[in-house]
Amino acid sequence: MAEAPTIPDEIETRAKWGDFAFTPANEKLAKWQIAKYPAGRQKSAVMALLDLAQRQVGADTKTQGWLPVPVIEYVAAYLDMPYMRAYEVATFYTMYNLAPVGQFHVQVCGTTPCMLRGSDDVMAACKNKGLNKGKTTPDGLFTLTEVECMGNCSNAPMVQINDDNYEDLDYDIMTRILEDLAAGKDIKVGSQIGRKTSEAEGGPTNLQAMVKENHDYRGEW
């Protein structure tokens, strides 16, 4: 698995992020999230607000974003909960970054289904393009992390890059994705071999008459 993140110097972090506060737009979103829960249960919105804060940091830094300690403290105070409770959430889920990341956070699934389907080749493609686990490339473009199952086992191997999943990968496809991202090109998300969701490769094998009927009715596959 990836090395532990290198937490930036606390003095520098507090100097930069000590006065963090939600923007007016994000303040509105934060209140909307809290309103989903009964009075006195606002702490239940901690995951949503940590994500919101991370995205605001990302917008400021032109990266996927991360959660400096002062930002976690702000979210905890906003929800009237102990800092440690918010920190426990931030350290448990890999969706939260505890150290700065690049513009593209490449998270490679290394759990058994992906491993059996070729995640080692995906990781090799990353390595050969200069990415190293737990590190950000010198140009600040990519950060590589190995993560546990992300629920796309039927389309293994897969990676998540920022908010998007890329599935049915191999060495060459992963190489192309990284090159296209570096070149600023748009990339099709989801399966890279053309299948829809998690249907069988080559299309449906059961209830084909029903599938054809739906296709004829809707005018699409």
SULRAPE-V122343 format. One line per field, one symbol per residue. psi: psi as a letter, one per 40 degrees, with the letter a starting at -180 (. if undefined). A space follows every 10 residues. Layout:
psi->???
This chain:
psi->iiiiihhihd ddddddedfh iiiddddddd ddddeeiihe fddeeddddd dddddddddd efadiigidd ddddddddef iidddddddd edheehheii iadhhhhhhe idddddefdd dddddddeee hhheihidee dihhhhiahe efddfiiiih hbeiihifia dddddddddd ddeeiihhia heeeihbfii heiieifddd dddddddefi .
